[in-house]
Amino acid sequence: MERKLTDPFIAKHISTFQNLPKNALAFTPKPVPKIDSTLSHLLEKLKIEEPKLDHIIMKNWQKIMGSQFAHRSSPEKITSEGTLLIRVGSSTLKSELKFQKKGILTKLQSIVGKKQIKDLRFYF
């Protein structure tokens, strides 16, 4: 009966301990996966290569808000319901952005998709 081990060091010591002939335990090395296939599998599993929603929003913030409002506001959080919370610097700006909400939401949804962000909420 031939037993297969994956470590030659262990195979040697087991055969010595059991007073077996040197070749009684066969050593079969495990195939080592290539690093590129391992990395691509890991990236796919963790979805690292796909850009995250918050990164897409930050990258396009100037385009979404326009130059007039982009530097005076910042996206803070996306709720589980799909509401983007936007921090603003003043109550005046908050009121002004409420009037522009529909246009901002349309621009945002054209970039990230309608299913991702469903509503906007401004606060300071």
Backbone as CSV, one residue per row, in Angstrom:
resi,resn,N_x,N_y,N_z,CA_x,CA_y,CA_z,C_x,C_y,C_z
1,MET,0.846,-1.178,0.000,0.000,0.000,0.000,0.891,1.241,0.000
2,GLU,0.677,2.100,-0.971,1.492,3.302,-1.099,0.742,4.491,-0.514
3,ARG,1.380,5.195,0.376,0.796,6.397,0.964,1.455,7.606,0.319
4,LYS,0.642,8.647,0.069,1.194,9.831,-0.579,1.228,10.989,0.420
5,LEU,2.351,11.624,0.482,2.523,12.797,1.332,2.945,13.968,0.453
6,THR,2.696,15.151,0.949,3.037,16.334,0.156,4.335,16.997,0.618
7,ASP,4.888,16.583,1.744,6.113,17.183,2.265,7.201,16.104,2.359
8,PRO,8.304,16.247,1.615,9.334,15.206,1.629,10.009,15.055,2.994
9,PHE,10.111,16.135,3.738,10.717,16.099,5.072,9.896,15.202,6.000
10,ILE,8.583,15.375,5.988,7.686,14.563,6.821,7.708,13.108,6.356
11,ALA,7.688,12.891,5.043,7.716,11.528,4.506,8.971,10.787,4.976
12,LYS,10.105,11.467,4.972,11.366,10.849,5.391,11.314,10.470,6.870
13,HIS,10.817,11.366,7.714,10.777,11.103,9.150,9.748,10.044,9.528
14,ILE,8.637,10.009,8.838,7.635,8.976,9.114,8.190,7.607,8.745
15,SER,8.836,7.507,7.579,9.381,6.208,7.164,10.498,5.761,8.117
16,THR,11.319,6.677,8.623,12.376,6.343,9.584,11.758,5.872,10.901
17,PHE,10.753,6.595,11.365,10.096,6.270,12.632,9.419,4.897,12.583
18,GLN,8.829,4.571,11.447,8.112,3.312,11.321,9.000,2.173,10.803
19,ASN,10.300,2.421,10.708,11.266,1.435,10.198,10.856,0.895,8.835
20,LEU,10.444,1.801,7.974,10.065,1.436,6.613,11.232,1.704,5.676
21,PRO,11.264,1.049,4.531,12.297,1.401,3.542,12.135,2.867,3.115
22,LYS,13.217,3.451,2.667,13.212,4.880,2.342,12.132,5.262,1.337
23,ASN,11.862,4.441,0.369,10.893,4.782,-0.667,9.490,4.223,-0.411
24,ALA,9.227,3.789,0.794,7.913,3.210,1.097,6.812,4.272,1.049
25,LEU,7.141,5.479,1.437,6.172,6.578,1.384,6.503,7.452,0.187
26,ALA,5.585,7.544,-0.721,5.818,8.325,-1.941,5.559,9.809,-1.670
27,PHE,6.399,10.623,-2.219,6.240,12.074,-2.106,5.697,12.605,-3.419
28,THR,4.531,13.250,-3.354,3.959,13.893,-4.544,3.757,15.371,-4.235
29,PRO,4.559,16.213,-4.823,4.439,17.649,-4.525,3.115,18.231,-5.037
30,LYS,2.585,19.184,-4.272,1.368,19.869,-4.694,1.712,20.855,-5.808
31,PRO,0.855,20.962,-6.793,1.111,21.985,-7.814,0.907,23.379,-7.207
32,VAL,1.824,24.252,-7.482,1.746,25.616,-6.959,1.047,26.485,-7.991
33,PRO,-0.047,27.157,-7.591,-0.745,28.001,-8.561,0.105,29.218,-8.931
34,LYS,-0.048,29.665,-10.149,0.702,30.839,-10.592,0.157,32.081,-9.907
35,ILE,1.032,33.028,-9.641,0.661,34.221,-8.891,-0.354,35.081,-9.644
36,ASP,-0.247,35.136,-10.986,-1.184,35.981,-11.733,-2.609,35.447,-11.656
37,SER,-2.777,34.135,-11.683,-4.122,33.583,-11.575,-4.660,33.752,-10.157
38,THR,-3.777,33.635,-9.168,-4.188,33.829,-7.780,-4.604,35.276,-7.540
39,LEU,-3.813,36.210,-8.041,-4.141,37.629,-7.863,-5.419,38.014,-8.594
40,SER,-5.589,37.531,-9.807,-6.805,37.878,-10.545,-8.036,37.294,-9.859
41,HIS,-7.905,36.095,-9.296,-9.022,35.491,-8.548,-9.327,36.330,-7.300
42,LEU,-8.293,36.774,-6.587,-8.468,37.578,-5.390,-9.100,38.929,-5.711
43,LEU,-8.625,39.591,-6.777,-9.200,40.879,-7.176,-10.661,40.730,-7.574
44,GLU,-10.974,39.639,-8.245,-12.354,39.389,-8.652,-13.239,39.138,-7.432
45,LYS,-12.731,38.372,-6.500,-13.501,38.042,-5.294,-13.745,39.281,-4.439
46,LEU,-12.735,40.109,-4.271,-12.852,41.311,-3.439,-13.426,42.514,-4.184
47,LYS,-13.580,42.380,-5.495,-14.100,43.447,-6.353,-13.289,44.731,-6.173
48,ILE,-11.980,44.571,-6.139,-11.090,45.710,-5.941,-10.968,46.546,-7.208
49,GLU,-10.974,45.911,-8.354,-10.785,46.653,-9.599,-11.998,47.502,-9.966
50,GLU,-13.174,47.129,-9.480,-14.367,47.913,-9.770,-14.331,49.195,-8.946
51,PRO,-14.536,50.342,-9.576,-14.532,51.573,-8.796,-15.735,51.618,-7.850
52,LYS,-15.503,52.048,-6.648,-16.561,52.157,-5.647,-17.420,53.376,-5.960
53,LEU,-18.666,53.312,-5.525,-19.628,54.370,-5.791,-19.170,55.708,-5.227
54,ASP,-18.655,55.709,-4.004,-18.209,56.971,-3.411,-17.025,57.570,-4.164
55,HIS,-16.156,56.733,-4.707,-15.025,57.243,-5.496,-15.507,57.855,-6.815
56,ILE,-16.499,57.240,-7.428,-17.054,57.786,-8.671,-17.681,59.151,-8.407
57,ILE,-18.424,59.253,-7.311,-19.069,60.532,-6.974,-18.019,61.608,-6.707
58,MET,-17.002,61.286,-5.919,-15.958,62.277,-5.611,-15.215,62.712,-6.874
59,LYS,-14.928,61.773,-7.739,-14.199,62.088,-8.970,-15.003,63.037,-9.864
60,ASN,-16.326,62.891,-9.853,-17.189,63.686,-10.723,-17.928,64.800,-9.986
61,TRP,-17.509,65.138,-8.770,-18.232,66.115,-7.962,-18.357,67.472,-8.651
62,GLN,-17.306,67.935,-9.268,-17.323,69.222,-9.983,-18.370,69.190,-11.098
63,LYS,-18.437,68.100,-11.831,-19.395,67.964,-12.921,-20.833,67.874,-12.391
64,ILE,-21.020,67.185,-11.275,-22.349,66.990,-10.696,-22.895,68.296,-10.127
65,MET,-22.090,68.966,-9.329,-22.558,70.167,-8.620,-22.354,71.461,-9.403
66,GLY,-21.453,71.461,-10.334,-21.123,72.692,-11.042,-20.077,73.464,-10.260
67,SER,-19.346,74.321,-10.938,-18.242,75.044,-10.293,-18.725,75.998,-9.200
68,GLN,-19.939,76.452,-9.297,-20.475,77.397,-8.308,-20.690,76.733,-6.941
69,PHE,-21.068,75.458,-6.926,-21.406,74.795,-5.668,-20.425,73.704,-5.234
70,ALA,-19.612,73.232,-6.124,-18.731,72.084,-5.820,-17.770,72.358,-4.672
71,HIS,-17.202,73.542,-4.628,-16.224,73.837,-3.583,-16.881,74.211,-2.243
72,ARG,-18.192,74.425,-2.237,-18.902,74.780,-1.001,-19.768,73.642,-0.473
73,SER,-19.595,72.455,-1.032,-20.364,71.291,-0.594,-19.500,70.040,-0.727
74,SER,-19.892,69.017,0.003,-19.158,67.755,-0.119,-20.080,66.572,0.174
75,PRO,-19.936,65.504,-0.603,-20.729,64.304,-0.333,-20.189,63.635,0.929
76,GLU,-21.072,63.251,1.829,-20.631,62.677,3.095,-20.904,61.198,3.223
77,LYS,-22.120,60.766,2.859,-22.492,59.379,3.116,-23.617,58.961,2.186
78,ILE,-23.637,57.691,1.849,-24.738,57.119,1.084,-25.464,56.163,2.032
79,THR,-26.727,56.432,2.282,-27.495,55.580,3.200,-27.855,54.271,2.513
80,SER,-28.329,53.334,3.297,-28.721,52.032,2.748,-29.942,52.149,1.830
81,GLU,-30.721,53.222,1.998,-31.880,53.445,1.124,-31.506,54.110,-0.191
82,GLY,-30.251,54.536,-0.339,-29.798,55.167,-1.572,-29.896,56.685,-1.548
83,THR,-29.879,57.276,-0.368,-29.893,58.731,-0.232,-28.465,59.217,-0.032
84,LEU,-28.074,60.193,-0.830,-26.750,60.799,-0.692,-26.867,61.991,0.240
85,LEU,-26.134,61.962,1.340,-26.112,63.073,2.281,-24.995,64.023,1.866
86,ILE,-25.358,65.293,1.701,-24.408,66.303,1.224,-24.268,67.391,2.276
87,ARG,-23.027,67.606,2.718,-22.754,68.657,3.708,-22.538,69.978,2.963
88,VAL,-23.197,71.023,3.463,-23.063,72.362,2.887,-22.591,73.314,3.969
89,GLY,-22.109,74.498,3.553,-21.514,75.439,4.489,-22.465,76.385,5.189
90,SER,-23.671,76.561,4.665,-24.596,77.509,5.286,-26.037,77.137,4.973
91,SER,-26.940,77.738,5.749,-28.361,77.479,5.513,-28.819,78.110,4.194
92,THR,-28.187,79.204,3.804,-28.510,79.848,2.531,-28.177,78.921,1.369
93,LEU,-27.016,78.341,1.427,-26.603,77.395,0.392,-27.516,76.172,0.387
94,LYS,-27.887,75.716,1.555,-28.800,74.571,1.658,-30.119,74.881,0.956
95,SER,-30.669,76.068,1.188,-31.925,76.464,0.538,-31.762,76.553,-0.967
96,GLU,-30.655,77.119,-1.408,-30.409,77.264,-2.836,-30.281,75.898,-3.526
97,LEU,-29.586,74.978,-2.861,-29.409,73.649,-3.444,-30.707,72.846,-3.448
98,LYS,-31.601,73.114,-2.512,-32.901,72.428,-2.516,-33.674,72.758,-3.788
99,PHE,-33.545,74.017,-4.263,-34.198,74.403,-5.513,-33.568,73.702,-6.721
100,GLN,-32.290,73.378,-6.617,-31.550,72.736,-7.711,-31.524,71.205,-7.591
101,LYS,-32.179,70.681,-6.579,-32.086,69.263,-6.231,-32.389,68.328,-7.408
102,LYS,-33.448,68.599,-8.138,-33.846,67.711,-9.230,-32.761,67.642,-10.314
103,GLY,-32.212,68.797,-10.674,-31.152,68.835,-11.687,-29.886,68.145,-11.219
104,ILE,-29.533,68.341,-9.950,-28.341,67.701,-9.386,-28.526,66.182,-9.368
105,LEU,-29.713,65.743,-8.935,-29.995,64.311,-8.877,-29.953,63.684,-10.268
106,THR,-30.465,64.396,-11.260,-30.437,63.892,-12.644,-28.994,63.726,-13.129
107,LYS,-28.145,64.729,-12.884,-26.728,64.633,-13.281,-26.043,63.469,-12.572
108,LEU,-26.318,63.359,-11.279,-25.713,62.295,-10.484,-26.136,60.915,-10.980
109,GLN,-27.411,60.754,-11.249,-27.919,59.470,-11.725,-27.418,59.132,-13.121
110,SER,-27.148,60.141,-13.928,-26.602,59.863,-15.260,-25.172,59.328,-15.168
111,ILE,-24.484,59.654,-14.089,-23.106,59.179,-13.902,-23.068,57.827,-13.194
112,VAL,-23.846,57.664,-12.120,-23.756,56.436,-11.313,-24.918,55.471,-11.501
113,GLY,-25.986,55.914,-12.106,-27.134,55.040,-12.315,-28.292,55.384,-11.393
114,LYS,-29.483,55.187,-11.883,-30.683,55.547,-11.116,-30.904,54.640,-9.916
115,LYS,-30.456,53.400,-10.000,-30.670,52.470,-8.897,-29.737,52.747,-7.725
116,GLN,-28.600,53.381,-7.993,-27.603,53.611,-6.950,-28.024,54.729,-5.990
117,ILE,-28.356,55.889,-6.536,-28.737,57.054,-5.731,-30.163,57.441,-6.104
118,LYS,-31.035,57.448,-5.098,-32.454,57.734,-5.355,-32.886,59.103,-4.840
119,ASP,-32.114,59.659,-3.898,-32.519,60.941,-3.302,-31.275,61.669,-2.783
120,LEU,-31.436,62.966,-2.550,-30.379,63.796,-1.984,-30.915,64.459,-0.727
121,ARG,-30.029,64.620,0.255,-30.398,65.358,1.453,-29.242,66.281,1.806
122,PHE,-29.551,67.571,1.969,-28.545,68.582,2.276,-28.599,68.909,3.763
123,TYR,-27.436,69.088,4.381,-27.389,69.496,5.784,-26.099,70.282,6.026
124,PHE,-26.089,71.032,7.135,-24.858,71.754,7.501,-24.588,71.629,8.966
